[in-house]
Amino acid sequence: MRHTGRSKEKTRTGDFAFRFASFAEQLKLVTHRHEDSNAKINMQRMARSLLLLAVFVAGCIGAARLAFSRSSSATLRLPPGTSAILDNIYSARTDAAAAQAKQLQQQYPDNPLGYLLEAEARWWKIWCASAEFKYGMTMARHREKLEADQPYLDLTTKAYKLAENSIHKHDSGEMRLYAGMADGLAARLYGLRGETRAGARAGVHARENFLKALSLDPTLTDAYMGLGLYNYYVDTLSGLARVLRFFMGIPGGSKEEGIRQLQKAIDGGELSPALARFYLALDLHNYDQKYNEALEVISPLAEQYPDNPVFQLMRGDLDAKMNRKTQAEASYRAAASGAEKLTDADCRKKINSLVNESLAALNQ
């Protein structure tokens, strides 16, 4: 297992995760040897789908307190200042958010949340550095394994160990949720770097903790973020992958159920609404080509956080797909304006490059 200090015995689940990840890697090797370009693309998509299944949790912290309905029965005991940190993260003020998260760690050293929030702030820098404009959309598709990523993984390890320590003293849905989030955040980076074995292990353990969290406390709506992505991605697998999924014993799922669960996280979650929106819009765009629906999902984020260039780029891409050039250009210009406020010079440069590529494609 990835986290230092965890038990190393090979459980049945861990063995399955290893075999699953190895199979995904074999699929990617097959695609490199395939001579037919169309078949090669299809096999690559299958491999990516399997990897997404392994790392379905893809991060489980999002902005809270958007102007949407919230469940009155939420039971998370969020420390004071959590909302301000989340607001800074999703307003693209990640340096300020990271500093605030460190203060939270000092004030509540036994609470995993401060470490999870700092990791989330760091994630968007990683996303920015890895993003590319391809197939008419900006998204992070691949990243090399870099030493600079280790602090991010260290934060997920710290958060998991704190949650695990608390669980050993008294099992609770809240700490199970945080444990799932820690593994989910790690799986997100492993998936981006193509580390399928590590991603599969982290993803499987995250799913187990999310299910356990809901069994202990059904009001923890944030857990539906990871479960919703799982159901969605299982249903996007190709026919051959579905057959292999059956023989490998991977539980089935449906897009409809996944979307319902993601919407539940959007409507009632305390930590997951923004990322539930972000990934639901991304999936509707990338997998289903439901551009109008995806636009309806992402637009509230772009309006709530107008200075975040990532949300503006996504909205612009969707308008461009629907040939709404005026609206698309406005969103791309808004992304460029947001980039000027970024404190990270490298990210600012990358966003400006993505904006230029997007505008060039729009005007072709």
Residue frames relative to the residue before (quaternion, step in Angstrom):
aa qw qx qy qz dx dy dz
M 1.0000 0.0000 0.0000 0.0000 0.00 0.00 0.00
R 0.6045 -0.6195 0.3664 0.3414 3.55 -1.07 0.63
H 0.7115 0.4955 -0.2888 0.4061 3.58 0.79 -0.93
T 0.4815 -0.6706 0.4898 0.2803 3.55 -0.87 1.02
G 0.7939 0.3087 -0.2252 0.4730 3.54 -0.97 0.83
R 0.5684 0.5765 -0.4132 0.4170 3.63 1.18 -0.11
S 0.6387 -0.5234 0.3953 0.4022 3.57 -1.23 0.40
K 0.2969 -0.7844 0.5240 0.1486 3.57 -0.97 0.89
E 0.4303 0.7060 -0.4826 0.2890 3.60 1.17 0.05
K 0.4568 -0.7085 0.4777 0.2474 3.53 -1.04 0.84
T 0.1691 -0.7881 0.5873 0.0734 3.52 -0.38 1.24
R 0.6728 -0.4837 0.3681 0.4218 3.51 -1.29 0.26
T 0.6460 0.5196 -0.3107 0.4649 3.56 1.02 -0.83
G 0.6579 0.5133 -0.3151 0.4522 3.56 0.95 -0.88
D 0.6389 0.5186 -0.3291 0.4633 3.58 0.99 -0.79
F 0.6366 0.5263 -0.3237 0.4615 3.55 1.01 -0.84
A 0.6442 0.5244 -0.3251 0.4521 3.58 0.93 -0.91
F 0.6496 0.5199 -0.3206 0.4527 3.57 0.97 -0.86
R 0.6719 0.4861 -0.3039 0.4689 3.58 0.89 -0.93
F 0.6356 0.5414 -0.3241 0.4448 3.56 1.00 -0.82
A 0.6744 0.4885 -0.2890 0.4722 3.57 0.91 -0.94
S 0.6350 0.5279 -0.3338 0.4546 3.59 0.97 -0.82
F 0.6409 0.5247 -0.3254 0.4562 3.56 1.00 -0.81
A 0.6319 0.5265 -0.3300 0.4633 3.58 0.99 -0.82
E 0.6487 0.5042 -0.3210 0.4710 3.59 0.97 -0.78
Q 0.6314 0.5295 -0.3396 0.4536 3.59 0.99 -0.76
L 0.6223 0.5385 -0.3405 0.4548 3.56 1.02 -0.75
K 0.6590 0.5023 -0.3196 0.4596 3.57 0.97 -0.85
L 0.6251 0.5232 -0.3457 0.4648 3.61 1.06 -0.65
V 0.6179 0.5450 -0.3441 0.4503 3.56 1.05 -0.76
T 0.6514 0.5316 -0.3307 0.4287 3.59 0.91 -0.84
H 0.6396 0.5299 -0.3399 0.4412 3.59 1.02 -0.68
R 0.7161 0.4410 -0.2610 0.4739 3.62 1.11 -0.59
H 0.5454 0.6431 -0.3929 0.3669 3.58 1.22 -0.32
E 0.3475 -0.7813 0.4844 0.1848 3.56 -0.77 1.00
D 0.6624 0.4923 -0.3157 0.4682 3.58 1.04 -0.61
S 0.4549 -0.7340 0.4296 0.2643 3.57 -0.60 1.16
N 0.6647 0.4983 -0.3224 0.4537 3.61 0.91 -0.81
A 0.6538 0.4954 -0.3159 0.4769 3.58 0.95 -0.83
K 0.6187 0.5529 -0.3425 0.4407 3.57 1.04 -0.76
I 0.6482 0.5123 -0.3140 0.4678 3.57 0.95 -0.87
N 0.6607 0.5126 -0.3153 0.4487 3.57 0.94 -0.89
M 0.6653 0.4941 -0.3084 0.4671 3.58 0.95 -0.83
Q 0.6271 0.5243 -0.3405 0.4646 3.58 1.02 -0.72
R 0.6419 0.5133 -0.3268 0.4665 3.57 0.99 -0.79
M 0.6323 0.5262 -0.3361 0.4587 3.58 1.02 -0.78
A 0.6567 0.5104 -0.3146 0.4575 3.56 0.93 -0.89
R 0.6546 0.5026 -0.3185 0.4664 3.57 0.96 -0.83
S 0.6350 0.5335 -0.3350 0.4470 3.58 1.02 -0.78
L 0.6530 0.5030 -0.3173 0.4690 3.56 0.99 -0.82
L 0.6398 0.5092 -0.3320 0.4703 3.56 1.00 -0.76
L 0.6376 0.5227 -0.3306 0.4592 3.57 0.98 -0.80
L 0.6106 0.5402 -0.3489 0.4622 3.55 1.09 -0.70
A 0.6718 0.4993 -0.3023 0.4561 3.57 0.98 -0.83
V 0.7899 0.2575 -0.1358 0.5397 3.57 1.03 -0.71
F 0.1227 0.8754 -0.4622 0.0705 3.50 1.24 0.68
V 0.6033 0.5917 -0.3765 0.3799 3.55 1.06 -0.53
A 0.0469 -0.8873 0.4584 -0.0173 3.60 1.26 -0.48
G 0.7312 -0.4088 0.2223 0.4989 3.48 1.03 0.73
C 0.0689 -0.8499 0.5223 -0.0125 3.58 -0.72 0.98
I 0.5727 0.5374 -0.4416 0.4338 3.61 1.02 0.57
G 0.0498 0.8052 -0.5890 0.0480 3.63 -0.85 0.86
A 0.6722 -0.4963 0.3487 0.4245 3.53 -1.24 0.12
A 0.2623 -0.7629 0.5739 0.1406 3.54 -1.01 0.83
R 0.8238 0.2906 -0.2022 0.4428 3.48 -1.39 0.28
L 0.1952 0.7215 -0.6195 0.2401 3.57 0.76 1.06
A 0.5979 -0.5817 0.4021 0.3775 3.55 -1.23 0.19
F 0.4537 0.6325 -0.4878 0.3951 3.53 0.69 1.20
S 0.6639 -0.4992 0.3647 0.4207 3.56 -1.27 0.21
R 0.1457 -0.7819 0.6031 0.0608 3.55 -1.16 0.68
S 0.5222 -0.6311 0.4695 0.3296 3.54 -1.11 0.62
S 0.3839 -0.7383 0.5093 0.2192 3.57 -0.85 0.95
S 0.6649 0.5200 -0.3001 0.4444 3.57 1.27 -0.24
A 0.3333 0.7624 -0.4996 0.2411 3.60 1.24 0.21
T 0.2165 -0.8256 0.5166 0.0685 3.54 -0.94 0.95
L 0.4184 0.7025 -0.4842 0.3114 3.62 1.18 0.11
R 0.2710 -0.7512 0.5797 0.1619 3.55 -0.94 0.91
L 0.0650 -0.8420 0.5356 0.0041 3.57 0.33 1.26
P 0.4582 -0.6862 0.4891 0.2826 3.60 -0.84 0.95
P 0.6013 -0.5386 0.4296 0.4047 3.61 -1.15 0.48
G 0.7440 0.3809 -0.2925 0.4646 3.55 -0.99 0.84
T 0.4756 0.6916 -0.4386 0.3211 3.59 1.22 -0.24
S 0.6612 0.5203 -0.3121 0.4413 3.58 0.89 -0.91
A 0.6465 0.5226 -0.3216 0.4533 3.59 0.99 -0.82
I 0.6379 0.5185 -0.3273 0.4659 3.59 1.02 -0.78
L 0.6646 0.5057 -0.2994 0.4615 3.56 0.91 -0.95
D 0.6360 0.5326 -0.3246 0.4544 3.56 1.00 -0.83
N 0.6640 0.4913 -0.3035 0.4751 3.60 0.99 -0.80
I 0.6205 0.5456 -0.3513 0.4404 3.59 0.97 -0.79
Y 0.7902 0.3469 -0.1749 0.4740 3.56 0.74 -1.05
S 0.5850 0.4817 -0.3916 0.5219 3.53 1.32 0.27
A 0.5017 -0.6842 0.3830 0.3653 3.58 1.39 0.25
R 0.4886 0.5982 -0.4725 0.4244 3.58 1.13 0.63
T 0.0076 0.8813 -0.4722 0.0189 3.52 0.79 1.11
D 0.6114 0.5437 -0.3629 0.4459 3.61 1.05 -0.61
A 0.6529 0.4969 -0.3058 0.4830 3.57 0.96 -0.86
A 0.6506 0.5217 -0.3155 0.4528 3.57 0.98 -0.84
A 0.6477 0.5209 -0.3174 0.4565 3.58 0.97 -0.85
A 0.6448 0.5150 -0.3173 0.4673 3.59 1.01 -0.82
Q 0.6573 0.4977 -0.3068 0.4755 3.57 1.00 -0.82
A 0.6333 0.5311 -0.3298 0.4562 3.58 1.03 -0.76
K 0.6236 0.5297 -0.3345 0.4676 3.60 1.05 -0.72
Q 0.6289 0.5165 -0.3326 0.4766 3.58 1.03 -0.72
L 0.6298 0.5304 -0.3256 0.4649 3.57 1.04 -0.78
Q 0.6256 0.5383 -0.3265 0.4606 3.56 1.05 -0.75
Q 0.6621 0.4987 -0.3022 0.4706 3.58 1.01 -0.79
Q 0.6886 0.4817 -0.2779 0.4654 3.57 0.99 -0.83
Y 0.7908 0.1432 -0.0457 0.5934 3.58 1.07 -0.81
P 0.0846 -0.8693 0.4848 0.0464 3.61 0.56 1.15
D 0.7069 0.4452 -0.2699 0.4788 3.61 1.14 -0.44
N 0.5905 0.5671 -0.3647 0.4435 3.57 1.29 0.01
P 0.4218 -0.7359 0.4661 0.2514 3.64 -0.65 1.03
L 0.5517 0.6817 -0.3901 0.2807 3.58 1.09 -0.66
G 0.6293 0.5485 -0.3538 0.4218 3.61 0.94 -0.79
Y 0.6754 0.4818 -0.2862 0.4794 3.57 1.03 -0.78
L 0.6246 0.5298 -0.3321 0.4678 3.57 1.07 -0.68
L 0.6649 0.5037 -0.3007 0.4623 3.56 1.00 -0.84
E 0.6396 0.5023 -0.3380 0.4737 3.59 0.99 -0.72
A 0.6312 0.5249 -0.3322 0.4645 3.58 1.01 -0.77
E 0.6425 0.5204 -0.3259 0.4584 3.57 1.00 -0.82
A 0.6321 0.5203 -0.3329 0.4679 3.58 1.00 -0.76
R 0.6676 0.4942 -0.2968 0.4712 3.57 0.98 -0.84
W 0.5896 0.6145 -0.3700 0.3714 3.57 1.05 -0.75
W 0.6908 0.5017 -0.3079 0.4198 3.58 0.86 -0.88
K 0.5763 0.5313 -0.3847 0.4874 3.58 1.21 -0.31
I 0.6283 0.5190 -0.3226 0.4814 3.55 1.06 -0.81
W 0.6363 0.5291 -0.3224 0.4596 3.58 0.95 -0.89
C 0.6638 0.5196 -0.3085 0.4407 3.56 0.85 -0.97
A 0.6826 0.4931 -0.2907 0.4542 3.56 0.88 -0.95
S 0.7366 0.4327 -0.2162 0.4727 3.59 1.11 -0.68
A 0.5155 0.6833 -0.4057 0.3206 3.60 1.22 -0.27
E 0.0145 0.7743 -0.6327 0.0009 3.53 -1.23 0.60
F 0.3862 -0.6911 0.5605 0.2429 3.54 -1.22 0.56
K 0.2242 0.7612 -0.5661 0.2234 3.55 -0.51 1.23
Y 0.8268 0.1275 -0.1302 0.5322 3.57 -1.06 0.80
G 0.6775 -0.5325 0.2882 0.4176 3.57 1.04 0.76
M 0.7450 0.3189 -0.2376 0.5356 3.59 1.13 0.45
T 0.3683 -0.7044 0.5679 0.2137 3.53 -1.20 0.71
M 0.2642 0.7338 -0.6017 0.1723 3.54 -0.92 0.96
A 0.4990 -0.6157 0.5061 0.3401 3.57 -1.25 0.37
R 0.1041 -0.8434 0.5269 0.0123 3.58 -0.53 1.18
H 0.8113 -0.0528 0.0678 0.5783 3.60 0.97 -0.72
R 0.0274 -0.7786 0.6269 -0.0034 3.53 -1.23 0.67
E 0.4439 -0.6641 0.5311 0.2826 3.53 -1.03 0.77
K 0.5374 -0.5969 0.4772 0.3565 3.55 -1.23 0.43
L 0.0179 -0.8308 0.5525 -0.0647 3.55 -0.49 1.26
E 0.5670 -0.5933 0.4525 0.3489 3.55 -1.15 0.67
A 0.6071 0.5899 -0.3432 0.4069 3.56 1.10 -0.71
D 0.6172 0.5613 -0.3480 0.4277 3.61 1.21 -0.35
Q 0.5198 0.6950 -0.4073 0.2845 3.59 1.15 -0.48
P 0.6242 0.5333 -0.3692 0.4356 3.67 0.91 -0.69
Y 0.6100 0.5451 -0.3450 0.4601 3.58 1.08 -0.69
L 0.6895 0.4664 -0.2779 0.4795 3.58 0.86 -0.95
D 0.6058 0.5542 -0.3532 0.4485 3.59 1.08 -0.68
L 0.6396 0.5244 -0.3218 0.4608 3.57 1.03 -0.76
T 0.6586 0.4901 -0.3215 0.4719 3.60 0.96 -0.79
T 0.6257 0.5317 -0.3329 0.4636 3.58 1.06 -0.72
K 0.6506 0.5159 -0.3066 0.4653 3.57 0.93 -0.92
A 0.6630 0.5038 -0.3063 0.4613 3.58 0.89 -0.92
Y 0.6562 0.5094 -0.3188 0.4563 3.58 0.93 -0.85
K 0.6730 0.5048 -0.3056 0.4459 3.59 0.86 -0.92
L 0.6351 0.5136 -0.3335 0.4707 3.60 1.02 -0.72
A 0.6519 0.4969 -0.3136 0.4793 3.57 0.98 -0.85
E 0.6527 0.5254 -0.3095 0.4497 3.57 0.96 -0.89
N 0.6356 0.5278 -0.3242 0.4608 3.59 0.99 -0.84
S 0.6647 0.4965 -0.2976 0.4723 3.56 0.97 -0.86
I 0.6374 0.5338 -0.3222 0.4528 3.58 1.01 -0.82
H 0.6372 0.5326 -0.3307 0.4482 3.58 1.01 -0.76
K 0.6742 0.4691 -0.2910 0.4905 3.57 1.11 -0.65
H 0.7719 -0.1427 0.1352 0.6045 3.55 0.98 -0.92
D 0.3373 -0.7609 0.5219 0.1869 3.54 -0.45 1.22
S 0.0798 0.7968 -0.5924 0.0881 3.57 -0.91 0.94
G 0.6008 -0.5761 0.4170 0.3651 3.54 -1.17 0.57
E 0.6200 0.5663 -0.3431 0.4210 3.57 1.01 -0.80
M 0.7175 0.4357 -0.2631 0.4756 3.58 0.82 -0.96
R 0.5919 0.5418 -0.3639 0.4730 3.57 1.14 -0.53
L 0.6194 0.5378 -0.3286 0.4681 3.55 1.07 -0.78
Y 0.6835 0.4833 -0.2885 0.4649 3.58 0.88 -0.93
A 0.6171 0.5315 -0.3428 0.4681 3.59 1.07 -0.71
G 0.6525 0.5065 -0.3070 0.4726 3.57 1.00 -0.83
M 0.6381 0.5259 -0.3235 0.4600 3.56 1.01 -0.78
A 0.6366 0.5382 -0.3343 0.4397 3.58 0.95 -0.87
D 0.6882 0.4504 -0.2812 0.4944 3.58 0.88 -0.91
G 0.6232 0.5476 -0.3434 0.4402 3.58 1.06 -0.68
L 0.6529 0.5068 -0.3122 0.4685 3.56 0.97 -0.83
A 0.6464 0.5013 -0.3199 0.4780 3.58 1.02 -0.76
A 0.6483 0.5328 -0.3179 0.4413 3.58 0.94 -0.90
R 0.6016 0.5775 -0.3500 0.4266 3.56 1.08 -0.73
L 0.6928 0.4482 -0.2782 0.4916 3.60 0.92 -0.86
Y 0.6320 0.5279 -0.3427 0.4522 3.59 0.94 -0.82
G 0.6477 0.5212 -0.3184 0.4555 3.57 0.98 -0.81
L 0.6558 0.5111 -0.3089 0.4618 3.56 0.96 -0.85
R 0.7182 0.4291 -0.2393 0.4928 3.58 1.07 -0.74
G 0.5014 -0.6836 0.4116 0.3346 3.58 1.25 0.02
E 0.4479 0.6694 -0.4675 0.3643 3.59 1.21 0.44
T 0.1445 -0.8716 0.4630 0.0712 3.54 0.43 1.27
R 0.6301 0.5361 -0.3567 0.4339 3.61 0.96 -0.72
A 0.6906 0.4639 -0.2771 0.4807 3.57 0.83 -1.03
G 0.6494 0.5267 -0.3152 0.4489 3.57 0.99 -0.79
A 0.6517 0.5148 -0.3171 0.4579 3.57 0.98 -0.84
R 0.6505 0.5171 -0.3218 0.4538 3.56 0.90 -0.89
A 0.6867 0.4804 -0.2861 0.4646 3.56 0.85 -1.00
G 0.6626 0.5238 -0.3081 0.4378 3.58 0.96 -0.86
V 0.6579 0.5067 -0.3123 0.4614 3.58 0.93 -0.87
H 0.6793 0.4780 -0.2996 0.4692 3.59 0.91 -0.87
A 0.6054 0.5472 -0.3584 0.4534 3.59 1.07 -0.67
R 0.6479 0.5226 -0.3202 0.4523 3.58 0.90 -0.92
E 0.6388 0.5316 -0.3290 0.4484 3.57 0.95 -0.87
N 0.6913 0.4773 -0.2865 0.4606 3.59 0.91 -0.88
F 0.6224 0.5284 -0.3501 0.4592 3.60 1.03 -0.65
L 0.6532 0.5005 -0.3118 0.4750 3.57 0.96 -0.86
K 0.6530 0.5071 -0.3108 0.4688 3.57 0.99 -0.84
A 0.6141 0.5567 -0.3446 0.4407 3.58 1.02 -0.79
L 0.6961 0.4655 -0.2753 0.4721 3.57 0.90 -0.91
S 0.6267 0.5255 -0.3509 0.4561 3.59 1.07 -0.61
L 0.6840 0.4622 -0.2775 0.4914 3.58 1.11 -0.68
D 0.8011 0.0044 0.0338 0.5975 3.57 1.06 -0.75
P 0.2597 -0.8163 0.4991 0.1312 3.61 -0.05 1.27
T 0.6154 0.5676 -0.3586 0.4130 3.62 1.18 -0.28
L 0.5411 0.6259 -0.4089 0.3851 3.62 1.24 -0.12
T 0.1459 -0.8608 0.4852 0.0483 3.52 0.46 1.29
D 0.5555 0.6257 -0.3958 0.3786 3.60 1.11 -0.51
A 0.5840 0.5999 -0.3731 0.3998 3.60 1.14 -0.56
Y 0.5901 0.5931 -0.3671 0.4065 3.60 1.18 -0.47
M 0.4816 0.6605 -0.4430 0.3681 3.59 1.22 -0.25
G 0.7318 0.4231 -0.2384 0.4781 3.57 0.71 -1.10
L 0.6608 0.5092 -0.3108 0.4555 3.57 0.95 -0.84
G 0.6311 0.5386 -0.3307 0.4498 3.58 1.06 -0.72
L 0.6570 0.4921 -0.3121 0.4783 3.56 0.97 -0.80
Y 0.6007 0.5595 -0.3565 0.4461 3.58 1.03 -0.74
N 0.6994 0.4722 -0.2803 0.4575 3.58 0.74 -1.05
Y 0.6438 0.5287 -0.3254 0.4473 3.55 0.98 -0.82
Y 0.7195 0.4679 -0.2707 0.4361 3.58 0.74 -1.06
V 0.5988 0.5567 -0.3718 0.4397 3.61 1.03 -0.68
D 0.7070 0.4688 -0.2588 0.4620 3.57 0.98 -0.84
T 0.6388 0.5136 -0.3455 0.4568 3.62 1.20 -0.13
L 0.4582 0.6929 -0.4518 0.3253 3.60 1.25 -0.10
S 0.5302 -0.6305 0.4684 0.3192 3.56 -1.13 0.68
G 0.7232 -0.4478 0.2991 0.4326 3.57 -1.28 0.22
L 0.6694 0.4896 -0.3020 0.4701 3.58 0.88 -0.93
A 0.6588 0.5074 -0.3093 0.4613 3.57 0.94 -0.87
R 0.6129 0.5449 -0.3546 0.4491 3.60 1.07 -0.65
V 0.6368 0.5165 -0.3249 0.4714 3.57 1.01 -0.82
L 0.6726 0.4872 -0.2936 0.4733 3.55 0.91 -0.91
R 0.6032 0.5544 -0.3500 0.4542 3.58 1.06 -0.74
F 0.6466 0.5278 -0.3252 0.4445 3.57 0.95 -0.85
F 0.7115 0.4547 -0.2691 0.4632 3.59 0.83 -0.97
M 0.6754 0.4742 -0.2973 0.4801 3.60 1.17 -0.50
G 0.4950 -0.7019 0.4043 0.3143 3.58 1.28 -0.02
I 0.3751 0.7170 -0.5038 0.3023 3.58 1.15 0.53
P 0.4727 -0.6885 0.4593 0.3026 3.64 -0.69 0.99
G 0.4701 -0.6883 0.4790 0.2753 3.56 -1.04 0.75
G 0.0975 -0.7831 0.6112 0.0600 3.53 -1.33 0.07
S 0.2389 -0.7575 0.5841 0.1674 3.54 -1.29 0.00
K 0.5779 -0.5894 0.4388 0.3551 3.51 -1.12 0.69
E 0.6414 0.5494 -0.3339 0.4186 3.54 0.92 -0.92
E 0.6756 0.4732 -0.2905 0.4851 3.56 0.94 -0.89
G 0.6395 0.5332 -0.3256 0.4481 3.57 1.00 -0.80
I 0.6584 0.4971 -0.3048 0.4758 3.56 0.95 -0.88
R 0.6321 0.5307 -0.3324 0.4564 3.57 1.00 -0.81
Q 0.6790 0.4848 -0.2934 0.4667 3.58 0.95 -0.84
L 0.6339 0.5119 -0.3322 0.4751 3.57 1.01 -0.74
Q 0.6446 0.5074 -0.3206 0.4735 3.57 1.01 -0.79
K 0.6122 0.5458 -0.3439 0.4573 3.56 1.09 -0.69
A 0.6471 0.4996 -0.3112 0.4846 3.58 1.04 -0.79
I 0.6253 0.5371 -0.3320 0.4585 3.58 1.05 -0.76
D 0.7445 0.4432 -0.2250 0.4456 3.55 0.83 -1.02
G 0.8421 0.2342 -0.0796 0.4792 3.57 0.92 -0.85
G 0.5339 0.6517 -0.4087 0.3510 3.59 1.20 -0.18
E 0.3809 -0.7094 0.5448 0.2340 3.53 -1.26 0.44
L 0.7827 0.2906 -0.1403 0.5322 3.59 1.12 -0.66
S 0.7580 0.4673 -0.1985 0.4095 3.58 1.11 -0.60
P 0.4369 0.7417 -0.4652 0.2062 3.69 1.05 -0.25
A 0.6880 0.4930 -0.3191 0.4264 3.62 0.80 -0.86
L 0.7051 0.4382 -0.2844 0.4796 3.58 0.84 -0.88
A 0.5759 0.5526 -0.3904 0.4589 3.59 1.09 -0.52
R 0.6485 0.4947 -0.3059 0.4910 3.59 1.01 -0.80
F 0.6636 0.5306 -0.3131 0.4243 3.55 0.84 -1.01
Y 0.7411 0.4157 -0.2387 0.4701 3.58 0.77 -1.01
L 0.6023 0.5321 -0.3709 0.4653 3.58 1.07 -0.56
A 0.6549 0.4944 -0.3121 0.4788 3.60 0.93 -0.84
L 0.6396 0.5311 -0.3199 0.4544 3.57 0.98 -0.86
D 0.6910 0.4808 -0.2831 0.4595 3.58 0.90 -0.90
L 0.6413 0.5137 -0.3257 0.4678 3.58 0.96 -0.82
H 0.6520 0.5031 -0.2961 0.4839 3.57 1.12 -0.70
N 0.7797 0.4111 -0.1941 0.4306 3.53 0.61 -1.22
Y 0.7846 0.3473 -0.1691 0.4849 3.60 0.90 -0.88
D 0.7993 0.3139 -0.1465 0.4911 3.58 0.90 -0.89
Q 0.2793 -0.7787 0.5063 0.2432 3.59 1.25 -0.36
K 0.3834 0.6833 -0.5134 0.3500 3.56 1.05 0.83
Y 0.1252 -0.8738 0.4664 0.0572 3.51 0.52 1.27
N 0.6640 0.5048 -0.3230 0.4473 3.58 0.91 -0.80
E 0.6517 0.5020 -0.3146 0.4736 3.58 0.98 -0.83
A 0.6457 0.5188 -0.3176 0.4615 3.57 0.98 -0.85
L 0.6338 0.5338 -0.3239 0.4565 3.56 1.06 -0.78
E 0.6450 0.5173 -0.3187 0.4635 3.57 1.01 -0.78
V 0.6620 0.5077 -0.3035 0.4604 3.56 1.09 -0.70
I 0.7487 0.4186 -0.2331 0.4582 3.61 0.85 -0.94
S 0.5508 0.6612 -0.3971 0.3191 3.62 1.06 -0.63
P 0.6448 0.5164 -0.3573 0.4358 3.67 0.85 -0.73
L 0.6317 0.5133 -0.3408 0.4705 3.61 1.07 -0.64
A 0.6617 0.5056 -0.3105 0.4583 3.57 0.93 -0.87
E 0.6760 0.4756 -0.2886 0.4832 3.57 1.10 -0.65
Q 0.6600 0.5048 -0.3049 0.4654 3.57 1.03 -0.79
Y 0.7905 0.1683 -0.0612 0.5856 3.56 1.09 -0.81
P 0.0767 -0.8657 0.4933 0.0367 3.61 0.53 1.16
D 0.6737 0.4995 -0.3022 0.4532 3.60 1.17 -0.45
N 0.5574 0.5890 -0.4058 0.4216 3.59 1.25 -0.01
P 0.3273 -0.7904 0.4797 0.1950 3.62 -0.32 1.19
V 0.5703 0.6017 -0.3901 0.4006 3.61 1.11 -0.54
F 0.6887 0.4672 -0.2815 0.4777 3.57 0.87 -0.92
Q 0.6428 0.5185 -0.3227 0.4623 3.58 1.04 -0.72
L 0.6352 0.5238 -0.3300 0.4618 3.58 1.01 -0.78
M 0.6552 0.5063 -0.3206 0.4600 3.58 0.95 -0.84
R 0.6563 0.4936 -0.3213 0.4716 3.58 0.92 -0.83
G 0.6423 0.5243 -0.3241 0.4555 3.59 0.98 -0.77
D 0.6379 0.5310 -0.3264 0.4523 3.59 0.97 -0.83
L 0.6757 0.4969 -0.2968 0.4565 3.57 0.95 -0.86
D 0.6372 0.5034 -0.3284 0.4825 3.58 1.00 -0.75
A 0.6336 0.5324 -0.3297 0.4544 3.57 1.04 -0.78
K 0.6389 0.5293 -0.3310 0.4495 3.60 0.98 -0.80
M 0.7203 0.4037 -0.2375 0.5117 3.58 1.14 -0.62
N 0.4945 -0.7008 0.3887 0.3365 3.55 1.35 0.37
R 0.4293 0.6504 -0.4947 0.3846 3.58 1.08 0.73
K 0.1265 -0.8746 0.4648 0.0548 3.51 0.56 1.26
T 0.6388 0.5329 -0.3412 0.4377 3.59 0.96 -0.78
Q 0.6833 0.4726 -0.2836 0.4788 3.57 0.91 -0.92
A 0.6359 0.5346 -0.3288 0.4491 3.57 1.01 -0.81
E 0.6628 0.5008 -0.3116 0.4612 3.57 0.90 -0.89
A 0.6266 0.5391 -0.3390 0.4493 3.58 1.02 -0.78
S 0.6647 0.4894 -0.3053 0.4748 3.60 0.97 -0.80
Y 0.6421 0.5105 -0.3292 0.4677 3.59 0.98 -0.76
R 0.6439 0.5020 -0.3222 0.4792 3.59 1.01 -0.77
A 0.6246 0.5279 -0.3348 0.4681 3.57 1.07 -0.73
A 0.6203 0.5339 -0.3370 0.4654 3.60 1.08 -0.72
A 0.6489 0.5076 -0.3121 0.4731 3.57 1.00 -0.81
S 0.6373 0.5199 -0.3209 0.4696 3.57 1.03 -0.78
G 0.6532 0.5090 -0.3074 0.4689 3.56 1.01 -0.82
A 0.6157 0.5678 -0.3401 0.4276 3.57 1.06 -0.76
E 0.6224 0.5627 -0.3445 0.4211 3.58 1.03 -0.72
K 0.6917 0.4709 -0.2771 0.4722 3.60 1.18 -0.47
L 0.4909 0.6678 -0.4294 0.3587 3.58 1.27 -0.09
T 0.3873 -0.7259 0.5212 0.2268 3.57 -0.99 0.81
D 0.6291 0.5100 -0.3262 0.4876 3.58 1.24 -0.38
A 0.3666 -0.7702 0.4807 0.2033 3.59 -0.39 1.24
D 0.6503 0.5201 -0.3267 0.4470 3.59 0.98 -0.79
C 0.6614 0.4893 -0.3074 0.4781 3.56 0.97 -0.83
R 0.6152 0.5457 -0.3438 0.4534 3.57 1.01 -0.78
K 0.6595 0.5035 -0.3001 0.4706 3.57 0.95 -0.88
K 0.6586 0.5094 -0.3137 0.4565 3.59 0.94 -0.87
I 0.6559 0.5099 -0.3242 0.4523 3.61 0.87 -0.88
N 0.6450 0.5144 -0.3279 0.4603 3.58 0.93 -0.83
S 0.6356 0.5180 -0.3243 0.4718 3.58 1.04 -0.74
L 0.6567 0.5048 -0.3052 0.4698 3.59 0.97 -0.85
V 0.6228 0.5311 -0.3347 0.4668 3.57 1.03 -0.77
N 0.6636 0.5069 -0.3086 0.4555 3.59 0.89 -0.90
E 0.6488 0.5025 -0.3155 0.4765 3.58 0.99 -0.81
S 0.6551 0.5205 -0.3118 0.4503 3.57 0.95 -0.84
L 0.6733 0.4890 -0.2920 0.4714 3.56 0.93 -0.90
A 0.6259 0.5313 -0.3392 0.4593 3.58 1.03 -0.75
A 0.6613 0.4915 -0.3062 0.4767 3.60 0.94 -0.86
L 0.6364 0.5476 -0.3254 0.4350 3.58 1.02 -0.79
N 0.7503 0.4126 -0.2030 0.4750 3.57 1.01 -0.83
Q 0.4587 0.6860 -0.4536 0.3365 3.59 1.22 0.11
